[in-house]
Amino acid sequence: MKKLTGMQAKYLRGRAHGLKPVVFVGQRGLTDALIASTEQAFDRHELIKIKFIDFKEKKQKKEIANAIEVNTDCLLAGMIGHVAIFYRQHDDPAKRKVVLPKGAKNQRSPAEHGATAPSKGLPHTPNSAGGR
């Protein structure tokens, strides 16, 4: 699996915001049972959260997250506090629910989002129109 772009990782972190962790890393750390639980979670979901219960050091969490990435063929979308967000596209196209954005080329311009170009005049302040 190829790496996620920054925009794709940000998109996945946003999608994962409302999710609850489905796998927990306990005091034993990386075990066969942890990998099996992660695989089961990926059978049901493309985007999962894994919570580190006993590992509080960033270096330890990163090592375990990288091992999970390698052993389950998934991608790390980010780590926020003691929670890691992982993504793996489902093998069955009918079960795929997450569509990753392609890249900067496909982004809509600010005008398409409804934004207007900033004026070159004086900055707008709420009471600059004169009377109250």
GIHU-V178210 format. One record per backbone hydrogen bond with DSSP energy under -1.0 kcal/mol. CO is the residue of the C=O (numbers start at 0). NH is the residue of the N-H. Records with the same first field share a line. If there is no record, write none. Layout:
CO = NH + NH
This chain:
4 = 8
5 = 9
6 = 10
7 = 11
8 = 12
9 = 13
10 = 14
11 = 15
15 = 18
22 = 50
24 = 52 + 53
25 = 28
30 = 34
31 = 35
32 = 36
33 = 37
34 = 38
35 = 39
36 = 40
37 = 41
38 = 42
40 = 44
45 = 87
47 = 85
48 = 21 + 22
49 = 83
50 = 24
56 = 60
57 = 61
58 = 62
59 = 63
60 = 64
61 = 65
62 = 66
63 = 67
64 = 68
65 = 69
66 = 70
67 = 71
68 = 73
74 = 86
77 = 84
79 = 82
81 = 51
82 = 79
83 = 49
84 = 76 + 77
85 = 47
86 = 74
91 = 94
102 = 105
103 = 106
108 = 112
109 = 114
110 = 113
124 = 127
